Amino acid sequence: MRKISLALALLFICNFAAQAQSPRKIQVAILFDTSNSMDGLIDQAKSRIWKIVNEVSSLKHSGQTPNIEFALYQYGNDGLSQKENYIQKILDLTSDLDVISQKLFALRTNGGQEYCGAVIGRSLSDLNWSANPQDLKMIYIAGNEPFDQGPVSFREECKKAAGRNIYINTIYCGAYDQGVRELWKEGAECSEGDYFNINSNEAVVHIDTPYDKDIQVYNDSLNSTYYGYGSLGAARKSSQTMEDSNAEMEAPAVATERAIVKSKAVYNNSSWDLLDGVESGSVNIEEMKDEELPEEFKGKSPEERKALLEEKQAERKRYQDKISQLAVERQKFIDEEMEKRAAEGEADDFGTSVNKSLMEKASEIGYEKETPDVE
């Protein structure tokens, strides 16, 4: 019996040590009401997604950069199955940022029944939420119908979330007091999350800066260092270009935010990009078959492949460093402008609501914001 107890104790210690050493996670599930009245909400999300990622990617825990994962659901859409309570999981928890953007830009609205308790419950049961209390786990649900509609009790789902250290944050698209009456505030407070209200029909105001054009030039150069390999390579490289275009169509500032994300470690494409794949250990360039390689690397000896790879890695780092340096100056410019606007009482939108609660909750459980300086 003592031997078994000792073995269990050692197993517990090993598991605890491994958990303590592994990078923390930040997991964010976004639940969008995609009924007819929510076009403005979706537009705000498209405009703010890269700003949200940039803000979250500035966080550190015990000096380590956390792994960031996003999931996406839609609910309240007549095009969805009634048997499924008009709910669809669009995207499981993933760190593939281009896929997140692709799925978000593909959302379309349609009339339907909005069941908040049911979609919260689905996200709790479907997703692979971390069990580590030091990992930040956030659900954001946005909509504008009474929070207690549908066959599933939001209060019961809130209890489940609270028991797993998952915060439910509610974003009511309408007047603050109306959201309180329709129980959106209670829907947040029951898991110690945050309640916000926004005007989802108001266009996002972007701040253009003197640094945006230069960042975009370096982004174009950065794109030239991505080399698709294997069966996914060509399609995913094309998808990267498409998400650049989607961001640009929203606003130049959105494209700039995306470019800044691409300069960071959080933007990792090891499943299809040769440079990221080699760095992560997913592939060995010296052992890859010629047909698996991008055109530029075909017909070369293992030594030639390695030399070309190192050349492209150096190029990528140079472009990323340039973008990072410009991003610091850009943020200083934006911060000064935001101070002026705060004095004028500028209202929250979807992105500012998400960022505000994410950073506050992260601080409460030991995360710190990294503030790089320009050399």
C-alpha positions as CSV (number, residue, x, y, z in Angstrom):
1,M,0.0,0.0,0.0
2,R,2.8,2.4,0.9
3,K,4.5,1.6,-2.5
4,I,1.3,2.5,-4.3
5,S,0.8,5.7,-2.3
6,L,4.4,6.7,-3.0
7,A,3.9,6.0,-6.8
8,L,0.8,8.2,-6.8
9,A,2.6,10.9,-5.0
10,L,5.5,10.9,-7.4
11,L,3.0,10.9,-10.4
12,F,1.3,13.9,-8.9
13,I,4.6,15.7,-8.4
14,C,5.7,15.0,-12.0
15,N,2.3,16.1,-13.4
16,F,2.4,19.3,-11.3
17,A,6.0,20.1,-12.4
18,A,5.2,19.5,-16.0
19,Q,2.1,21.8,-15.7
20,A,4.2,24.5,-14.0
21,Q,6.9,24.4,-16.8
22,S,4.7,24.2,-19.8
23,P,3.5,27.5,-21.4
24,R,0.2,28.9,-20.1
25,K,-2.8,29.0,-22.4
26,I,-5.3,31.7,-23.2
27,Q,-8.5,30.2,-24.6
28,V,-11.2,32.4,-26.0
29,A,-14.5,31.2,-27.3
30,I,-16.6,33.8,-29.2
31,L,-20.4,33.1,-29.5
32,F,-22.0,35.3,-32.2
33,D,-25.7,36.0,-32.6
34,T,-26.0,35.8,-36.4
35,S,-29.7,36.7,-36.6
36,N,-30.8,39.4,-39.0
37,S,-30.1,42.4,-36.8
38,M,-26.4,41.5,-36.1
39,D,-24.7,42.6,-39.3
40,G,-23.1,45.5,-37.5
41,L,-21.8,43.2,-34.7
42,I,-20.1,41.0,-37.3
43,D,-18.6,44.0,-39.0
44,Q,-17.1,45.3,-35.8
45,A,-15.6,41.8,-35.1
46,K,-14.0,41.7,-38.5
47,S,-12.5,45.2,-37.9
48,R,-11.2,44.3,-34.4
49,I,-10.0,40.7,-34.6
50,W,-6.3,41.5,-35.3
51,K,-6.3,44.2,-32.6
52,I,-7.6,41.6,-30.1
53,V,-4.9,39.2,-31.1
54,N,-2.2,41.8,-30.8
55,E,-3.4,42.8,-27.4
56,V,-3.5,39.2,-26.1
57,S,-0.1,38.3,-27.7
58,S,1.5,41.0,-25.5
59,L,0.8,39.0,-22.3
60,K,3.4,36.9,-20.5
61,H,3.1,34.5,-17.5
62,S,6.3,33.9,-15.5
63,G,8.3,35.2,-18.4
64,Q,6.7,32.8,-20.9
65,T,4.5,33.7,-23.9
66,P,1.2,31.8,-23.5
67,N,-0.3,29.7,-26.3
68,I,-3.4,31.5,-27.6
69,E,-6.4,29.6,-28.9
70,F,-9.7,30.9,-30.3
71,A,-13.0,29.1,-31.0
72,L,-16.0,30.4,-32.9
73,Y,-19.8,29.6,-32.7
74,Q,-22.8,31.1,-34.3
75,Y,-26.4,30.9,-32.9
76,G,-29.8,32.4,-33.6
77,N,-29.7,31.8,-37.3
78,D,-32.7,30.3,-39.2
79,G,-30.3,28.5,-41.5
80,L,-29.1,26.3,-38.7
81,S,-30.8,23.2,-37.4
82,Q,-33.7,23.5,-35.0
83,K,-32.7,20.2,-33.5
84,E,-29.4,21.8,-32.6
85,N,-31.1,24.8,-31.0
86,Y,-30.0,27.0,-34.0
87,I,-26.3,26.6,-32.9
88,Q,-23.3,25.8,-35.0
89,K,-19.6,25.3,-33.9
90,I,-17.8,27.1,-36.7
91,L,-14.3,26.5,-35.3
92,D,-12.8,24.4,-32.6
93,L,-10.1,25.9,-30.3
94,T,-7.2,26.6,-32.6
95,S,-4.1,28.8,-32.8
96,D,-4.3,29.0,-36.6
97,L,-5.0,32.7,-37.0
98,D,-5.6,32.7,-40.7
99,V,-8.4,30.1,-40.3
100,I,-9.9,32.2,-37.5
101,S,-10.0,35.2,-39.9
102,Q,-11.3,33.1,-42.8
103,K,-14.3,31.7,-40.7
104,L,-15.1,35.1,-39.3
105,F,-15.3,36.7,-42.7
106,A,-17.5,33.9,-44.0
107,L,-20.3,34.6,-41.4
108,R,-23.7,35.6,-42.7
109,T,-26.8,36.7,-40.8
110,N,-30.3,35.3,-41.0
111,G,-33.4,35.4,-38.7
112,G,-33.7,32.9,-36.0
113,Q,-34.2,32.0,-32.3
114,E,-31.4,33.1,-29.9
115,Y,-30.8,30.6,-27.1
116,C,-28.0,31.9,-25.0
117,G,-28.0,29.2,-22.4
118,A,-27.9,26.5,-25.1
119,V,-24.9,27.9,-27.0
120,I,-23.0,28.5,-23.7
121,G,-23.7,24.9,-22.8
122,R,-22.5,23.7,-26.2
123,S,-19.2,25.6,-25.9
124,L,-18.6,24.2,-22.4
125,S,-19.2,20.6,-23.6
126,D,-17.7,20.7,-27.1
127,L,-14.3,22.4,-26.5
128,N,-11.2,21.1,-25.0
129,W,-10.9,23.6,-22.1
130,S,-7.7,23.5,-20.0
131,A,-8.0,22.2,-16.5
132,N,-5.1,24.4,-15.3
133,P,-6.5,27.3,-13.1
134,Q,-3.5,29.5,-14.2
135,D,-4.8,29.3,-17.8
136,L,-7.1,32.1,-18.8
137,K,-10.4,30.8,-20.2
138,M,-12.9,33.3,-21.6
139,I,-16.3,33.0,-23.3
140,Y,-17.7,36.0,-25.1
141,I,-21.3,35.9,-26.0
142,A,-22.8,38.8,-28.0
143,G,-26.4,39.4,-29.0
144,N,-29.6,41.5,-28.3
145,E,-32.4,39.2,-27.2
146,P,-33.5,38.1,-23.7
147,F,-30.7,36.0,-22.2
148,D,-33.1,33.4,-20.7
149,Q,-34.7,32.3,-24.0
150,G,-34.6,28.7,-25.0
151,P,-34.7,25.2,-23.4
152,V,-31.4,25.4,-21.5
153,S,-31.0,27.4,-18.3
154,F,-28.2,29.9,-18.6
155,R,-27.9,29.9,-14.8
156,E,-27.1,26.2,-14.7
157,E,-24.5,26.6,-17.5
158,C,-23.0,29.5,-15.6
159,K,-22.5,27.3,-12.5
160,K,-20.7,24.8,-14.7
161,A,-18.5,27.5,-16.1
162,A,-17.6,28.9,-12.7
163,G,-16.7,25.5,-11.4
164,R,-14.2,25.2,-14.2
165,N,-12.7,28.7,-13.9
166,I,-14.2,29.8,-17.2
167,Y,-15.4,33.4,-17.3
168,I,-18.6,34.1,-19.3
169,N,-18.5,37.7,-20.6
170,T,-21.7,39.2,-22.1
171,I,-21.9,41.9,-24.8
172,Y,-25.4,43.3,-25.2
173,C,-26.0,45.0,-28.5
174,G,-28.2,47.8,-27.2
175,A,-28.9,50.1,-24.3
176,Y,-27.2,49.3,-21.0
177,D,-30.3,49.2,-18.9
178,Q,-32.2,47.1,-21.4
179,G,-29.4,44.6,-21.3
180,V,-29.7,44.5,-17.5
181,R,-33.5,43.9,-17.8
182,E,-32.9,41.1,-20.3
183,L,-30.5,39.4,-17.9
184,W,-27.3,39.9,-19.8
185,K,-25.6,41.4,-16.7
186,E,-26.7,38.4,-14.6
187,G,-25.4,36.2,-17.3
188,A,-21.9,37.6,-16.8
189,E,-21.9,38.1,-13.0
190,C,-22.8,34.4,-12.2
191,S,-19.4,33.3,-13.4
192,E,-17.6,36.6,-12.3
193,G,-17.3,37.7,-15.9
194,D,-17.9,41.2,-17.3
195,Y,-21.0,42.7,-18.8
196,F,-20.8,45.3,-21.6
197,N,-23.2,47.0,-23.9
198,I,-22.3,48.3,-27.4
199,N,-24.0,50.0,-30.3
200,S,-23.5,47.3,-32.8
201,N,-24.7,49.5,-35.7
202,E,-22.1,52.1,-35.1
203,A,-19.1,51.9,-37.5
204,V,-15.7,51.2,-35.9
205,V,-13.5,54.3,-35.8
206,H,-9.9,53.5,-36.9
207,I,-6.9,55.7,-36.1
208,D,-4.6,56.1,-39.0
209,T,-0.9,56.7,-38.2
210,P,2.2,57.9,-40.0
211,Y,3.7,54.4,-39.6
212,D,1.0,52.3,-41.4
213,K,2.3,52.6,-45.0
214,D,5.8,51.5,-44.0
215,I,4.4,48.6,-42.0
216,Q,2.5,47.5,-45.1
217,V,5.6,47.7,-47.3
218,Y,7.5,45.4,-44.9
219,N,4.4,43.1,-44.7
220,D,4.6,42.6,-48.5
221,S,8.3,41.7,-48.1
222,L,7.5,39.4,-45.2
223,N,5.0,37.5,-47.3
224,S,7.8,36.7,-49.8
225,T,9.5,34.6,-47.1
226,Y,6.5,32.1,-46.8
227,Y,7.0,28.8,-48.7
228,G,4.2,26.3,-48.8
229,Y,5.2,22.6,-48.5
230,G,3.3,19.4,-48.8
231,S,-0.3,19.0,-49.9
232,L,-1.5,22.0,-47.9
233,G,1.2,24.4,-49.0
234,A,-0.2,26.1,-52.1
235,A,-3.8,26.5,-50.8
236,R,-2.7,27.8,-47.4
237,K,-0.3,30.3,-49.0
238,S,-3.2,31.5,-51.1
239,S,-5.4,31.7,-48.0
240,Q,-2.8,33.9,-46.3
241,T,-3.0,36.4,-49.2
242,M,-6.8,36.3,-49.0
243,E,-6.9,37.2,-45.3
244,D,-4.5,40.1,-46.0
245,S,-7.0,41.3,-48.6
246,N,-10.0,40.8,-46.2
247,A,-8.2,42.9,-43.6
248,E,-7.4,45.6,-46.2
249,M,-11.1,45.7,-47.3
250,E,-12.1,46.5,-43.7
251,A,-9.7,49.4,-43.4
252,P,-6.0,50.1,-43.8
253,A,-5.6,50.2,-40.0
254,V,-7.0,46.6,-39.8
255,A,-4.4,45.5,-42.4
256,T,-1.7,47.1,-40.3
257,E,-2.9,45.3,-37.2
258,R,-2.8,42.0,-39.1
259,A,0.7,42.8,-40.3
260,I,1.9,43.4,-36.7
261,V,0.4,40.0,-35.7
262,K,2.4,38.4,-38.5
263,S,5.6,39.8,-37.0
264,K,5.1,37.9,-33.7
265,A,5.7,34.3,-32.6
266,V,1.9,33.9,-32.1
267,Y,1.5,33.8,-35.9
268,N,2.8,30.3,-36.6
269,N,2.1,28.3,-39.7
270,S,4.1,25.1,-39.1
271,S,1.4,23.0,-40.8
272,W,2.1,24.5,-44.2
273,D,5.0,27.0,-44.2
274,L,8.5,25.5,-44.6
275,L,10.3,27.9,-42.3
276,D,7.8,27.5,-39.4
277,G,7.7,23.8,-40.0
278,V,11.4,23.4,-39.7
279,E,11.6,25.7,-36.6
280,S,8.9,23.7,-34.8
281,G,10.4,20.3,-35.7
282,S,7.4,19.3,-37.8
283,V,9.6,18.6,-40.8
284,N,13.2,17.9,-41.6
285,I,14.3,19.8,-44.7
286,E,17.2,17.5,-45.3
287,E,15.0,14.4,-45.4
288,M,12.0,15.8,-47.3
289,K,11.2,14.4,-50.7
290,D,11.6,16.7,-53.7
291,E,7.8,16.7,-54.5
292,E,7.0,17.8,-50.9
293,L,9.1,20.9,-51.3
294,P,8.2,24.4,-52.6
295,E,9.6,25.1,-56.1
296,E,12.4,27.3,-54.9
297,F,13.9,24.3,-52.9
298,K,13.5,21.6,-55.4
299,G,16.5,20.0,-57.2
300,K,18.9,21.1,-54.5
301,S,21.2,19.0,-52.3
302,P,20.5,18.8,-48.5
303,E,23.3,21.3,-47.9
304,E,21.9,23.7,-50.5
305,R,18.4,23.4,-49.0
306,K,19.7,24.2,-45.6
307,A,21.7,27.2,-46.8
308,L,18.7,28.7,-48.7
309,L,16.5,28.1,-45.6
310,E,18.9,30.0,-43.3
311,E,18.9,32.8,-45.8
312,K,15.1,33.1,-45.8
313,Q,15.0,32.8,-42.0
314,A,17.3,35.8,-41.7
315,E,15.2,37.7,-44.2
316,R,12.0,37.0,-42.3
317,K,13.5,38.0,-39.0
318,R,14.7,41.3,-40.5
319,Y,11.2,42.2,-41.8
320,Q,9.5,41.1,-38.6
321,D,11.9,43.2,-36.5
322,K,11.2,46.3,-38.7
323,I,7.5,45.8,-38.3
324,S,7.9,45.4,-34.5
325,Q,9.9,48.5,-34.2
326,L,7.4,50.5,-36.2
327,A,4.5,49.0,-34.2
328,V,5.9,50.4,-31.0
329,E,6.0,53.9,-32.4
330,R,2.5,53.4,-33.9
331,Q,1.1,52.4,-30.6
332,K,2.5,55.5,-28.9
333,F,0.8,57.6,-31.5
334,I,-2.5,55.7,-31.0
335,D,-2.3,55.9,-27.2
336,E,-1.9,59.7,-27.3
337,E,-4.9,59.9,-29.7
338,M,-7.0,57.6,-27.5
339,E,-6.3,59.8,-24.4
340,K,-7.9,62.7,-26.3
341,R,-10.9,60.6,-27.4
342,A,-11.4,59.2,-23.9
343,A,-11.9,62.8,-22.7
344,E,-14.7,63.1,-25.2
345,G,-16.4,59.9,-23.9
346,E,-16.0,57.6,-26.9
347,A,-18.1,54.5,-26.5
348,D,-16.9,50.9,-26.5
349,D,-17.3,48.6,-29.5
350,F,-16.9,44.8,-29.7
351,G,-13.1,44.9,-29.8
352,T,-12.5,47.3,-27.0
353,S,-15.0,45.4,-24.8
354,V,-13.1,42.1,-25.4
355,N,-9.7,43.6,-24.9
356,K,-10.7,45.4,-21.7
357,S,-12.0,42.3,-19.9
358,L,-9.2,40.0,-21.3
359,M,-6.5,42.2,-19.9
360,E,-8.1,42.8,-16.6
361,K,-8.8,39.0,-16.0
362,A,-5.3,38.1,-17.2
363,S,-3.8,40.5,-14.6
364,E,-5.9,39.0,-11.8
365,I,-4.3,35.5,-12.4
366,G,-0.7,36.5,-12.8
367,Y,-0.2,37.6,-16.4
368,E,1.8,40.7,-17.2
369,K,1.7,42.9,-20.3
370,E,5.0,43.1,-22.2
371,T,5.9,46.6,-23.3
372,P,8.8,46.4,-25.7
373,D,11.0,49.5,-26.3
374,V,12.6,50.6,-29.6
375,E,16.3,50.1,-29.6
